[in-house]
Amino acid sequence: MMPQDSSPKSGRGGAPVGFLSELGPLEAAAVIYLRLWCSSAQTQARAVSDFEAMLGPDNGSRVAAALAQICQACSIHGRRPLMRHHVDCTCLGGDESCFANFIAAATEGEREDAFLFASNIVRPDIALNLVTTARDFGLGLRMMGDAACVPPEPRSNTLH
C-alpha cells in the first residue's frame, strides 16, 4: 500500500503550501523521491536506478531500503493517508513539506525535531524508530548531491 496522490482539493495534507523550487536541495530531493517511490513500479525502479548509479549498488540499495521502510511505515502506521502531489507537479503539499522537514532534521542529527515532524505523519511510537531510518535516507540523498557537484576530471594531464 502506497501513500495516496492528492490534488489541492482532496483533503488535509494535500493543499499546496509552496513550491518545490523554494526548498533546499536535500528537502526537494526527499519530496521528489517520495513521489517517485509511491507513484508506480516504473518510477520506483527509476528511483532505485538513481540511487545505485550515484552511490553504487550497495549504498544505493541501502538508501532505497531506507526509503521503502519509511514509506511502508507511513502506509501502515500513518495518522492518516500521506498526501502527495503528482511526480511532475511543481507545488509542494503540506504533508510533503512535513516529510521534507522530517528528513532534513534527521539528516542534520536534530533528533527531537525529526521526531516531532515524524509524529505528524505516523504514530509517536513508530516515529521514534523512524528517525534513524530517515537519517540514513537523508545522508544518502546528501551523498548523491555531493557526487553530482564533483567537478569533472580534466581530459588531459597537460599542465599549462
Secondary structure, 3 states (H helix, E strand, C coil): CCCCECCCCCCCCCCEEEEHHHCCHHHHHHHHHHHHHHHCHHHHHHHHHHHHHHHCHHHHHHHHHHHHHHHHHHHHHECCCCCECCCCCCEEEHHHHHHHHHHHHHHCCCHHHHHHHHHCCECHHHHHHHHHHHHHHHHHHHHHHHHHCCCCCCCCCCCC
